[in-house]
Amino acid sequence: MTARHNLAYWRGEAGDASGAALVFAEFLGDRTRVLGPDHPHTLSARHSLAHWRGEDQGPHLRPLARH
């Protein structure tokens, strides 16, 4: 599972945010099934999915950062 997480992460870092989000979406289902919905690794995968979905929207659609 760690290898799949890393593959999705580096796919996003390489510029394929859409592909990373797709892999994390598939991966989240497996993590939830195996570890449960409240396990820290499942929550980390959920966070990563949200992150890459946000990156996939482009900077004009992301919320403004608060300072």
N, CA, C and O atoms as CSV, one atom per row, in Angstrom:
chain,resi,resn,atom,element,x,y,z
A,1,MET,N,N,0.817,-1.191,0.000
A,1,MET,CA,C,0.000,0.000,0.000
A,1,MET,C,C,0.863,1.257,0.000
A,1,MET,O,O,0.500,2.260,-0.614
A,2,THR,N,N,1.977,1.207,0.671
A,2,THR,CA,C,2.864,2.371,0.701
A,2,THR,C,C,3.372,2.691,-0.697
A,2,THR,O,O,3.486,3.859,-1.070
A,3,ALA,N,N,3.674,1.667,-1.459
A,3,ALA,CA,C,4.166,1.888,-2.820
A,3,ALA,C,C,3.105,2.583,-3.680
A,3,ALA,O,O,3.436,3.468,-4.469
A,4,ARG,N,N,1.848,2.193,-3.537
A,4,ARG,CA,C,0.776,2.838,-4.309
A,4,ARG,C,C,0.606,4.296,-3.890
A,4,ARG,O,O,0.381,5.171,-4.725
A,5,HIS,N,N,0.715,4.542,-2.600
A,5,HIS,CA,C,0.626,5.918,-2.095
A,5,HIS,C,C,1.749,6.763,-2.695
A,5,HIS,O,O,1.514,7.862,-3.197
A,6,ASN,N,N,2.956,6.241,-2.637
A,6,ASN,CA,C,4.106,6.972,-3.177
A,6,ASN,C,C,3.998,7.180,-4.688
A,6,ASN,O,O,4.350,8.245,-5.194
A,7,LEU,N,N,3.517,6.177,-5.400
A,7,LEU,CA,C,3.346,6.307,-6.845
A,7,LEU,C,C,2.365,7.428,-7.174
A,7,LEU,O,O,2.623,8.247,-8.055
A,8,ALA,N,N,1.247,7.460,-6.466
A,8,ALA,CA,C,0.256,8.510,-6.709
A,8,ALA,C,C,0.830,9.885,-6.367
A,8,ALA,O,O,0.639,10.847,-7.110
A,9,TYR,N,N,1.527,9.967,-5.246
A,9,TYR,CA,C,2.119,11.245,-4.823
A,9,TYR,C,C,3.087,11.768,-5.886
A,9,TYR,O,O,2.996,12.923,-6.301
A,10,TRP,N,N,4.000,10.925,-6.318
A,10,TRP,CA,C,5.007,11.390,-7.273
A,10,TRP,C,C,4.410,11.648,-8.649
A,10,TRP,O,O,4.940,12.454,-9.415
A,11,ARG,N,N,3.329,10.979,-8.964
A,11,ARG,CA,C,2.623,11.281,-10.209
A,11,ARG,C,C,2.110,12.721,-10.167
A,11,ARG,O,O,2.223,13.457,-11.147
A,12,GLY,N,N,1.552,13.108,-9.037
A,12,GLY,CA,C,1.096,14.482,-8.874
A,12,GLY,C,C,2.236,15.476,-8.897
A,12,GLY,O,O,2.141,16.522,-9.538
A,13,GLU,N,N,3.302,15.160,-8.208
A,13,GLU,CA,C,4.466,16.047,-8.179
A,13,GLU,C,C,5.078,16.221,-9.565
A,13,GLU,O,O,5.673,17.257,-9.860
A,14,ALA,N,N,4.933,15.216,-10.402
A,14,ALA,CA,C,5.469,15.292,-11.768
A,14,ALA,C,C,4.571,16.112,-12.685
A,14,ALA,O,O,4.895,16.309,-13.856
A,15,GLY,N,N,3.440,16.593,-12.158
A,15,GLY,CA,C,2.588,17.465,-12.943
A,15,GLY,C,C,1.256,16.862,-13.356
A,15,GLY,O,O,0.457,17.522,-14.021
A,16,ASP,N,N,1.008,15.623,-12.972
A,16,ASP,CA,C,-0.239,14.967,-13.351
A,16,ASP,C,C,-1.179,14.917,-12.148
A,16,ASP,O,O,-1.404,13.857,-11.563
A,17,ALA,N,N,-1.724,16.084,-11.787
A,17,ALA,CA,C,-2.616,16.159,-10.623
A,17,ALA,C,C,-3.872,15.330,-10.839
A,17,ALA,O,O,-4.363,14.700,-9.902
A,18,SER,N,N,-4.391,15.319,-12.036
A,18,SER,CA,C,-5.587,14.540,-12.339
A,18,SER,C,C,-5.328,13.050,-12.166
A,18,SER,O,O,-6.146,12.332,-11.591
A,19,GLY,N,N,-4.199,12.595,-12.660
A,19,GLY,CA,C,-3.828,11.181,-12.505
A,19,GLY,C,C,-3.603,10.806,-11.058
A,19,GLY,O,O,-3.992,9.721,-10.624
A,20,ALA,N,N,-2.973,11.699,-10.306
A,20,ALA,CA,C,-2.748,11.442,-8.884
A,20,ALA,C,C,-4.072,11.339,-8.142
A,20,ALA,O,O,-4.247,10.459,-7.299
A,21,ALA,N,N,-5.002,12.233,-8.452
A,21,ALA,CA,C,-6.316,12.196,-7.807
A,21,ALA,C,C,-7.043,10.894,-8.141
A,21,ALA,O,O,-7.694,10.309,-7.275
A,22,LEU,N,N,-6.938,10.442,-9.373
A,22,LEU,CA,C,-7.583,9.201,-9.778
A,22,LEU,C,C,-7.012,8.012,-8.997
A,22,LEU,O,O,-7.767,7.181,-8.492
A,23,VAL,N,N,-5.697,7.931,-8.900
A,23,VAL,CA,C,-5.066,6.833,-8.173
A,23,VAL,C,C,-5.430,6.899,-6.691
A,23,VAL,O,O,-5.726,5.870,-6.084
A,24,PHE,N,N,-5.411,8.092,-6.104
A,24,PHE,CA,C,-5.772,8.213,-4.693
A,24,PHE,C,C,-7.237,7.846,-4.463
A,24,PHE,O,O,-7.562,7.282,-3.418
A,25,ALA,N,N,-8.121,8.147,-5.398
A,25,ALA,CA,C,-9.534,7.782,-5.255
A,25,ALA,C,C,-9.691,6.260,-5.207
A,25,ALA,O,O,-10.430,5.736,-4.375
A,26,GLU,N,N,-9.001,5.563,-6.091
A,26,GLU,CA,C,-9.036,4.098,-6.088
A,26,GLU,C,C,-8.388,3.541,-4.823
A,26,GLU,O,O,-8.893,2.602,-4.207
A,27,PHE,N,N,-7.278,4.129,-4.459
A,27,PHE,CA,C,-6.499,3.691,-3.310
A,27,PHE,C,C,-7.266,3.888,-2.003
A,27,PHE,O,O,-7.171,3.063,-1.095
A,28,LEU,N,N,-8.019,4.974,-1.910
A,28,LEU,CA,C,-8.782,5.260,-0.698
A,28,LEU,C,C,-9.794,4.162,-0.407
A,28,LEU,O,O,-9.987,3.788,0.750
A,29,GLY,N,N,-10.435,3.647,-1.432
A,29,GLY,CA,C,-11.375,2.545,-1.242
A,29,GLY,C,C,-10.717,1.322,-0.640
A,29,GLY,O,O,-11.277,0.676,0.246
A,30,ASP,N,N,-9.522,1.003,-1.125
A,30,ASP,CA,C,-8.791,-0.149,-0.593
A,30,ASP,C,C,-8.351,0.086,0.847
A,30,ASP,O,O,-8.488,-0.793,1.698
A,31,ARG,N,N,-7.825,1.270,1.111
A,31,ARG,CA,C,-7.397,1.581,2.481
A,31,ARG,C,C,-8.565,1.513,3.453
A,31,ARG,O,O,-8.433,0.984,4.557
A,32,THR,N,N,-9.704,2.048,3.044
A,32,THR,CA,C,-10.876,2.040,3.906
A,32,THR,C,C,-11.331,0.612,4.181
A,32,THR,O,O,-11.676,0.272,5.313
A,33,ARG,N,N,-11.330,-0.214,3.153
A,33,ARG,CA,C,-11.764,-1.599,3.302
A,33,ARG,C,C,-10.821,-2.386,4.208
A,33,ARG,O,O,-11.276,-3.162,5.049
A,34,VAL,N,N,-9.524,-2.195,4.045
A,34,VAL,CA,C,-8.539,-2.980,4.790
A,34,VAL,C,C,-8.304,-2.431,6.200
A,34,VAL,O,O,-8.238,-3.200,7.159
A,35,LEU,N,N,-8.179,-1.114,6.331
A,35,LEU,CA,C,-7.784,-0.520,7.609
A,35,LEU,C,C,-8.941,0.101,8.389
A,35,LEU,O,O,-8.834,0.307,9.598
A,36,GLY,N,N,-10.039,0.397,7.705
A,36,GLY,CA,C,-11.157,1.062,8.353
A,36,GLY,C,C,-11.131,2.556,8.074
A,36,GLY,O,O,-10.084,3.108,7.734
A,37,PRO,N,N,-12.281,3.216,8.217
A,37,PRO,CA,C,-12.392,4.621,7.840
A,37,PRO,C,C,-11.667,5.600,8.764
A,37,PRO,O,O,-11.373,6.721,8.351
A,38,ASP,N,N,-11.376,5.207,9.991
A,38,ASP,CA,C,-10.758,6.127,10.947
A,38,ASP,C,C,-9.272,5.875,11.180
A,38,ASP,O,O,-8.657,6.533,12.019
A,39,HIS,N,N,-8.700,4.941,10.455
A,39,HIS,CA,C,-7.276,4.648,10.617
A,39,HIS,C,C,-6.456,5.838,10.101
A,39,HIS,O,O,-6.834,6.449,9.101
A,40,PRO,N,N,-5.355,6.177,10.757
A,40,PRO,CA,C,-4.538,7.321,10.317
A,40,PRO,C,C,-4.080,7.236,8.860
A,40,PRO,O,O,-4.016,8.260,8.180
A,41,HIS,N,N,-3.763,6.052,8.377
A,41,HIS,CA,C,-3.324,5.917,6.982
A,41,HIS,C,C,-4.484,6.158,6.006
A,41,HIS,O,O,-4.287,6.701,4.919
A,42,THR,N,N,-5.688,5.751,6.405
A,42,THR,CA,C,-6.862,6.023,5.584
A,42,THR,C,C,-7.124,7.525,5.537
A,42,THR,O,O,-7.428,8.073,4.478
A,43,LEU,N,N,-7.007,8.180,6.671
A,43,LEU,CA,C,-7.218,9.627,6.725
A,43,LEU,C,C,-6.161,10.371,5.908
A,43,LEU,O,O,-6.455,11.388,5.281
A,44,SER,N,N,-4.946,9.863,5.919
A,44,SER,CA,C,-3.881,10.465,5.117
A,44,SER,C,C,-4.195,10.341,3.618
A,44,SER,O,O,-3.981,11.283,2.854
A,45,ALA,N,N,-4.694,9.191,3.215
A,45,ALA,CA,C,-5.062,8.999,1.812
A,45,ALA,C,C,-6.215,9.923,1.430
A,45,ALA,O,O,-6.239,10.466,0.325
A,46,ARG,N,N,-7.160,10.100,2.331
A,46,ARG,CA,C,-8.289,11.008,2.069
A,46,ARG,C,C,-7.776,12.443,1.904
A,46,ARG,O,O,-8.225,13.173,1.021
A,47,HIS,N,N,-6.845,12.830,2.751
A,47,HIS,CA,C,-6.251,14.172,2.659
A,47,HIS,C,C,-5.525,14.345,1.314
A,47,HIS,O,O,-5.672,15.369,0.646
A,48,SER,N,N,-4.753,13.345,0.939
A,48,SER,CA,C,-4.014,13.424,-0.325
A,48,SER,C,C,-4.959,13.506,-1.514
A,48,SER,O,O,-4.692,14.241,-2.466
A,49,LEU,N,N,-6.051,12.768,-1.474
A,49,LEU,CA,C,-7.040,12.842,-2.545
A,49,LEU,C,C,-7.598,14.264,-2.650
A,49,LEU,O,O,-7.695,14.815,-3.747
A,50,ALA,N,N,-7.959,14.850,-1.520
A,50,ALA,CA,C,-8.481,16.218,-1.533
A,50,ALA,C,C,-7.446,17.202,-2.069
A,50,ALA,O,O,-7.773,18.107,-2.837
A,51,HIS,N,N,-6.204,17.017,-1.661
A,51,HIS,CA,C,-5.126,17.895,-2.119
A,51,HIS,C,C,-4.990,17.853,-3.647
A,51,HIS,O,O,-4.965,18.898,-4.297
A,52,TRP,N,N,-4.902,16.654,-4.213
A,52,TRP,CA,C,-4.663,16.550,-5.649
A,52,TRP,C,C,-5.899,16.922,-6.454
A,52,TRP,O,O,-5.777,17.388,-7.587
A,53,ARG,N,N,-7.086,16.726,-5.889
A,53,ARG,CA,C,-8.281,17.227,-6.573
A,53,ARG,C,C,-8.249,18.754,-6.621
A,53,ARG,O,O,-8.626,19.357,-7.626
A,54,GLY,N,N,-7.801,19.368,-5.542
A,54,GLY,CA,C,-7.658,20.822,-5.519
A,54,GLY,C,C,-6.620,21.314,-6.504
A,54,GLY,O,O,-6.835,22.313,-7.190
A,55,GLU,N,N,-5.502,20.624,-6.581
A,55,GLU,CA,C,-4.458,20.995,-7.542
A,55,GLU,C,C,-4.948,20.836,-8.971
A,55,GLU,O,O,-4.558,21.604,-9.850
A,56,ASP,N,N,-5.790,19.858,-9.206
A,56,ASP,CA,C,-6.295,19.598,-10.545
A,56,ASP,C,C,-7.232,20.703,-11.027
A,56,ASP,O,O,-7.417,20.868,-12.232
A,57,GLN,N,N,-7.818,21.453,-10.116
A,57,GLN,CA,C,-8.743,22.517,-10.489
A,57,GLN,C,C,-8.033,23.738,-11.055
A,57,GLN,O,O,-8.657,24.543,-11.747
A,58,GLY,N,N,-6.779,23.888,-10.784
A,58,GLY,CA,C,-6.051,25.056,-11.264
A,58,GLY,C,C,-6.093,26.181,-10.246
A,58,GLY,O,O,-6.988,26.221,-9.401
A,59,PRO,N,N,-5.136,27.094,-10.318
A,59,PRO,CA,C,-5.019,28.148,-9.310
A,59,PRO,C,C,-6.205,29.110,-9.294
A,59,PRO,O,O,-6.502,29.686,-8.247
A,60,HIS,N,N,-6.883,29.301,-10.406
A,60,HIS,CA,C,-7.998,30.248,-10.446
A,60,HIS,C,C,-9.230,29.716,-9.710
A,60,HIS,O,O,-10.124,30.500,-9.390
A,61,LEU,N,N,-9.307,28.413,-9.431
A,61,LEU,CA,C,-10.456,27.860,-8.732
A,61,LEU,C,C,-10.176,27.505,-7.274
A,61,LEU,O,O,-11.100,27.178,-6.530
A,62,ARG,N,N,-8.921,27.564,-6.864
A,62,ARG,CA,C,-8.571,27.261,-5.475
A,62,ARG,C,C,-8.954,28.412,-4.576
A,62,ARG,O,O,-8.870,29.570,-4.983
A,63,PRO,N,N,-9.372,28.116,-3.362
A,63,PRO,CA,C,-9.676,29.218,-2.437
A,63,PRO,C,C,-8.423,30.036,-2.118
A,63,PRO,O,O,-7.309,29.512,-2.126
A,64,LEU,N,N,-8.619,31.301,-1.843
A,64,LEU,CA,C,-7.486,32.151,-1.489
A,64,LEU,C,C,-6.956,31.767,-0.116
A,64,LEU,O,O,-7.725,31.478,0.800
A,65,ALA,N,N,-5.663,31.767,0.014
A,65,ALA,CA,C,-5.041,31.451,1.300
A,65,ALA,C,C,-5.245,32.610,2.268
A,65,ALA,O,O,-5.157,33.778,1.888
A,66,ARG,N,N,-5.512,32.274,3.498
A,66,ARG,CA,C,-5.660,33.308,4.521
A,66,ARG,C,C,-4.314,33.540,5.196
A,66,ARG,O,O,-3.562,32.597,5.444
A,67,HIS,N,N,-4.024,34.773,5.484
A,67,HIS,CA,C,-2.745,35.101,6.143
A,67,HIS,C,C,-2.977,35.494,7.563
A,67,HIS,O,O,-2.027,35.806,8.281
